[in-house]
């Protein structure tokens, strides 16, 4: 199992799979799997212009799910903006029990673990989907394309990295876009803009009120089931970097918001807009327009704690690790598990624990012993829930 895991990890590491452009990686992986495990019919489901997912079936049984795309594109402009470093991250590295590389946490490590577990299980279904990471206005995902083309089973196991725990309840997520609009002007004539100096110069007013709103939003968290709330500012923009002598008319701030409890995105946006308008009215931004737009990603969803897939996962965890999975409260990670539950599929999530690599925080480190432990759990769940 260790050898197979390392072979799959090296193969994934050798082919980039940016979100929505996984087709080449999916076909290369399919060809390799067909050679390694010829008794299984491996397929690539193509969708959208360049998307691709690896799928396979061993007959009836649960769906073992992970995804092919990495959260960031190695060496891209997007990676530089997030990490401050555009240099290539380097190839996969193995030292004793530790494997380190780019995109291992999201999600090459758990994807390789799921693939090897499925190949050995002789039961169930596998979906390594394209477009599995959250992204705005990104079109259809690999999971959505799969659900449109194939009947879904009663249960699913989501293989993703995270803390050592078993999840059957995940929060929903949404984006909030704040726009504060004044009047453009010239940097050499500060008074030509509204407000004087330009709207970006007063960004601190908006950021301070967003911090106050975030504190209130988190304090109102009812901690429903296993889940909680979270919120963070992920992007700020305004102006034209190639011509900074122009003072921009608009400041744009985008927030990522997580809610384990039922939250109405439009109502949340309206509440935030009212707060920002009141704050701006007492500042230099008093003559600016304030708008907040909500873009839902997914709603929170839960699988019953006594569902067969949850019961089986608990037993497998106990046998593998010698203790019950620890209790979970306030979990704020939203994955495709919410999509599966929305389709009526009982779903659990569990997987290995990744940490930033010591020599390059853009990369992840994983334990091979831990990967094989989770592969054994996935393999057992596929076999047991197919019976």
C-alpha positions, -999 to +999 in steps of 0.1 A: +000+000+000+028+024+008+044+017-026+012+024-044+006+056-024+040+069-033+036+060-069+003+078-072+016+108-053+046+111-076+023+109-106+000+136-093+029+158-085+043+155-120+011+170-137-004+203-127-042+203-121-054+239-116-091+242-109-112+237-140-082+225-160-077+190-147-084+171-179-048+163-188-041+151-152-072+130-152-063+112-185-028+106-174-040+092-141-065+070-159-039+055-182-016+048-152-044+032-132-055+010-161-020-004-163-016-009-125-051-023-119-064-036-153-093-055-137-110-021-130-126+000-157-112+035-152-128+064-170-124+102-174-156+122-173-149+154-192-170+185-185-168+222-192-140+234-215-111+218-197-125+200-167-120+164-160-127+138-132-114+103-127-142+078-120-145+040-115-170+015-102-167-018-084-204-025-084-229-013-059-217+005-028-208+039-014-190+067-032-155+075-021-149+111-030-119+134-032-107+159-058-079+163-083-075+201-084-051+219-061-062+249-042-036+272-059-018+269-092+019+263-087+039+293-099+009+313-110+000+349-103-027+338-079-001+319-058+022+349-057-006+371-045-014+347-017+020+335-006+043+364-018+064+339-037+061+330-074+090+306-075+082+269-084+076+249-052+098+220-063+091+183-067+076+158-042+101+149-014+101+117+007+122+114+039+114+084+060+078+085+070+073+121+058+062+131+023+062+168+014+051+187-017+028+212-033-009+206-031-006+175-008-031+189+017-056+201-009-059+175-021-033+151-036-026+133-003-062+123+004-069+117-033-041+093-036-052+075-004-088+072-017-076+059-050-054+031-035-081+022-010-107+018-038-083-003-059-078-027-030-114-027-018-131-045-047-163-026-039-180+008-042-174+038-064-146+063-068-148+099-078-117+121-079-134+152-091-122+183-109-131+217-096-134+206-060-121+237-043-143+267-037-140+294-063-162+323-074-182+322-106-164+290-117-192+272-136-201+235-131-179+214-108-168+178-113-191+166-086-221+184-101-213+169-135-210+134-120-244+138-102-260+149-135-247+118-153-248+090-127-272+079-100-258+087-066-256+060-039-271+061-004-238+070+013-205+087+006-171+091+022-153+124+016-115+120+018-100+153+027-073+165+051-083+181+084-080+176+121-082+140+135-119+138+137-150+123+120-175+148+105-211+142+095-222+178+097-206+206+078-213+244+076-224+263+045-205+292+030-211+324+011-192+354-003-200+390+006-188+417-017-186+452-003-184+481-027-179+517-016-182+541-045-173+578-046-158+599-075-125+593-092-099+620-094-062+627-099-035+620-074-019+654-080-052+670-073-065+652-042-096+674-039-108+663-073-119+629-059-148+620-035-137+617-008-106+640-011-077+617-017-098+590-031-120+563-016-091+539-011-074+564+013-104+559+036-104+521+035-096+520+072-130+532+080-146+504+061-122+478+075-127+489+110-165+485+107-161+451+090-140+440+120-168+451+144-194+433+123-173+402+122-170+402+160-208+405+164-214+378+137-191+353+155-205+361+189-240+352+177-228+317+167-254+292+181-228+263+176-253+241+158-243+204+159-207+199+150-204+233+132-197+269+139-192+303+122-162+319+106-155+350+085-125+366+069-115+393+044-100+375+014-095+403-011-092+441-013-090+460-045-093+495-059-076+515-086-054+506-115-019+494-106-005+504-140-017+540-136-017+550-099-018+587-107-056+581-110-076+580-078-102+552-080-139+558-075-145+524-060-132+503-031-141+466-033-137+441-004-147+405-006-154+384+025-157+346+029-184+338+054-191+304+070-223+295+088-232+262+105-266+275+114-293+285+088-283+320+075-301+339+048-274+355+026-294+384+014-305+393+049-269+391+061-258+414+032-286+439+040-276+440+077-239+446+069-248+473+043-269+491+069-240+491+094-215+503+068-238+531+056-242+543+092-205+542+098-196+559+065-221+587+071-200+598+101-168+598+082-151+612+051-170+586+031-204+603+038-210+611+002-202+576-011-226+549-021-223+516-001-235+482-015-231+447-002-238+417-025-243+382-013-232+351-034-242+318-018-218+289-021-236+261-002-260+257+027-251+239+059-262+202+059-260+173+083-262+135+081-280+118+110-255+108+137-270+072+137-269+068+099-252+035+088-222+053+072-216+072+104-219+041+126-195+022+103-170+050+102-170+052+140-163+015+143-136+016+117-119+046+135-120+028+168-104-004+154-077+016+135-068+041+161-078+024+194-102+051+205-134+067+195-131+098+173-130+129+194-161+151+198-164+180+174-179+214+179-174+247+161-161+231+129-159+258+101-146+239+070-172+236+042-165+210+015-184+191-012-199+171+016-226+197+018-233+192-019-237+154-015-260+159+015-281+183-005-286+155-030-298+132-002-266+112+003-256+104+038-220+116+040-190+114+064-157+132+061-124+120+075-088+121+064-051+126+072-036+157+089-014+179+068+009+206+081+030+233+064+064+220+052+093+231+073+113+244+044+085+259+023+052+269+039+035+268+004+040+230+006+024+204+029+038+175+049+020+143+055+028+110+073+029+080+051+019+058+081-011+080+086-020+079+049-020+041+050-041+041+082-068+062+065-066+041+033-074+010+055-104+028+069-117+038+034-111+003+021-131-012+050-160+013+047-163+005+009-164-032+016-187-031+046-212-006+032-214-025-001-226-057+016 
